[in-house]
Amino acid sequence: MTIDVINNGNETLITNDNYTTNSEFNIINLLSSLEPGESQTVEIMYNASNANASGAYRIYSNDPDEPEIICETNGNIDGANVGKLHRILSWIMWPTAAEAINFLTIWVI
């Protein structure tokens, strides 16, 4: 799963923390702080050690309107080779902020 994070605010977006709540989802490249107009693609891999897994990818930042963003992660590998890394697909997650100083747009592909 890839997540595109874009800072379309006018201040530096400082990432305080970002992690997954289930150890079967591994962040390949942690989100770093973003200057206005910058973006970063975060890749998350599903390490299929069980048949199914769910959790969340959480981003904590200095955005005054949306200090916490949660993207659900769900993995289902019925019929796949357990123990191998698999890409997972998810959906688009939109923050609801209209006029935040630091505004995130997150696309999940």
C-alpha positions as CSV (number, residue, x, y, z in Angstrom):
1,M,0.0,0.0,0.0
2,T,1.3,3.4,-0.8
3,I,0.1,6.6,0.8
4,D,0.8,10.0,-0.7
5,V,1.0,12.7,2.0
6,I,1.0,16.3,0.7
7,N,1.4,19.5,2.8
8,N,-0.8,22.0,1.1
9,G,-0.6,24.4,4.0
10,N,1.7,27.4,4.4
11,E,3.9,26.1,7.3
12,T,6.2,23.2,7.8
13,L,4.3,20.0,8.7
14,I,6.2,18.4,11.5
15,T,5.5,14.7,11.9
16,N,5.6,13.8,15.6
17,D,5.0,10.1,15.2
18,N,3.7,7.6,12.6
19,Y,3.3,3.9,13.0
20,T,1.1,0.9,12.4
21,T,-1.0,-0.7,15.2
22,N,-0.4,-4.2,13.9
23,S,3.1,-5.6,13.6
24,E,2.1,-7.5,10.4
25,F,2.0,-4.1,8.5
26,N,5.6,-2.8,8.1
27,I,6.4,0.8,7.2
28,I,9.1,0.8,4.6
29,N,9.9,4.5,4.8
30,L,8.7,6.6,7.8
31,L,7.0,9.9,7.1
32,S,9.3,12.9,7.6
33,S,8.5,16.5,8.1
34,L,7.2,18.3,5.0
35,E,7.7,21.9,3.8
36,P,4.7,23.7,2.2
37,G,4.0,22.1,-1.1
38,E,6.2,19.1,-0.5
39,S,4.8,15.5,-0.6
40,Q,6.1,12.1,0.4
41,T,4.9,8.6,-0.6
42,V,4.9,6.2,2.4
43,E,5.0,2.5,1.5
44,I,3.5,-0.1,3.9
45,M,3.9,-3.8,3.3
46,Y,1.8,-6.6,4.7
47,N,3.9,-9.4,6.2
48,A,1.4,-12.2,6.0
49,S,2.2,-14.4,9.0
50,N,-1.5,-15.1,9.7
51,A,-4.5,-15.6,7.4
52,N,-6.0,-12.1,8.1
53,A,-4.9,-9.0,9.9
54,S,-6.3,-5.5,10.6
55,G,-5.1,-2.4,12.3
56,A,-4.3,1.2,11.4
57,Y,-1.6,3.5,10.2
58,R,-1.5,6.5,12.4
59,I,0.1,9.9,11.7
60,Y,0.5,12.5,14.5
61,S,1.6,16.0,13.4
62,N,1.5,19.7,14.3
63,D,-1.5,20.3,12.1
64,P,-3.8,22.3,14.5
65,D,-7.0,21.0,12.8
66,E,-6.1,17.4,12.1
67,P,-3.3,16.4,14.6
68,E,-4.1,12.7,14.2
69,I,-4.9,11.0,10.9
70,I,-5.9,7.3,10.9
71,C,-5.8,5.0,7.8
72,E,-7.2,1.6,8.3
73,T,-5.1,-1.4,7.2
74,N,-6.7,-4.7,6.4
75,G,-4.9,-7.8,5.0
76,N,-6.5,-10.9,3.7
77,I,-4.2,-13.5,2.1
78,D,-6.6,-16.5,1.8
79,G,-4.8,-18.7,-0.6
80,A,-1.5,-16.8,-0.6
81,N,1.9,-18.0,0.7
82,V,1.9,-17.2,4.5
83,G,5.1,-15.6,5.7
84,K,5.9,-13.7,2.5
85,L,5.5,-9.9,2.1
86,H,2.4,-8.9,0.1
87,R,1.2,-5.5,-1.1
88,I,-2.2,-4.5,0.2
89,L,-4.8,-2.2,-1.3
90,S,-7.0,0.2,0.5
91,W,-9.1,3.3,-0.2
92,I,-8.9,7.1,-0.3
93,M,-8.9,8.8,3.1
94,W,-9.7,12.5,3.1
95,P,-9.2,14.8,6.1
96,T,-12.1,17.2,6.7
97,A,-10.1,20.3,7.4
98,A,-11.0,23.2,5.2
99,E,-8.6,26.0,6.3
100,A,-5.9,24.3,8.4
101,I,-2.5,25.9,8.5
102,N,-1.0,22.5,7.8
103,F,-3.4,20.5,5.7
104,L,-2.8,16.9,4.7
105,T,-4.1,15.3,1.6
106,I,-3.7,11.5,1.9
107,W,-4.2,9.2,-1.1
108,V,-4.2,5.5,-0.4
109,I,-3.6,3.5,-3.5
